[in-house]
Amino acid sequence: MPKSQVRKKKVYTPPADIRPATTGAAAGKPSPVWVPALACALLIAGIAWLVLYYLSSQQYPVMSWGYWNLGVGFGSMVASLIVFTRWR
């Protein structure tokens, strides 16, 4: 049986006039120091708010807010996750 011919593949060379586009002026720059500090502070504050709310039998931090204290605690933790997405 005859052997099939081997095709040589051409080596890909990207065009020289096209460069990869950056996603803005801040692409590749590290984030400021306050970004992770703020995110950690929001996360710790949210957890502390919820722990204080539960350990005080729902009397503290603000008794008149009732279950909105849960919203403040979880909202603080969600805000920290949003800030964490900006960290490079």
N, C-alpha and C positions, 0 to 999 in steps of 0.2 A: 504494500500500500504506500502511495507517495506521501511524503511529509508535507504538511501545510506550510504555507509561507508565513514567516513571522513579520508582523507589521511593526515598524518603529514608530513610537509615539513622539510627537513633537513636545519639547520642553516648553511649558507655559512661561511666558514673560509678560508681566503686567505692563500696561501702557505707562509711559513715563510722564505724560501730561496730566494724569488724573491722580490726585492724592486723596487719602482717606479724610473725610470731613470730620471735624471735631464738633461736639455738641454744645459749643458755647465757649465763652472766654474763661469760664471756671473749670474747664475740663482738665483733669489731672492735678489741679491744685489741692493741697490738703485743706481740710476744714479748719476754722478757727478753734481755739482751745475751749471756748465757751459752749460749743455745740455738745460734745459729750458730757461736759459738766452739767449743763442744763438738763439733758436727757436723764442722767443718773439722779439728779436732784428731784425731778418730777416723778420718777419711778419710786424713789424712796419715800417721798412725801405722800404719794398715793397709797402705798402699802401701809405707811404709818397711820394715815387717816382711817383706813379700813380697820386696822388692828385696834386702834383706839376706840372706834365706833363699836366694834363687837365686844371688846373687853369691858367697856363701861356700861354694858347692857343698854345700848342705844341712847345714852344720855349726853355723851360728848361726841365730837367736838362742838356741834351746834344742835341743841335739843329740838329747837323749833322747826328745823328742816326735815326732821323725820327720816324717811327713806331716801331723800335727796342727798344725804351724806354718802350713800353708796354711789350715786352718780358723780359726786365730786371725786371720790377715791378712784373709781374706774376711769373717769374722764381724765384725771391726771396721768394715769398709767397709759392711756391711749395717746395722750399728747406726747408722752415720752417716746412712744414708738414712732410717732410722726417725726419727732426731732431726730431720732436715731437714723431715720432714712436719709437724712442730710449729711450724715457723718461719712467722711472719706478717709 
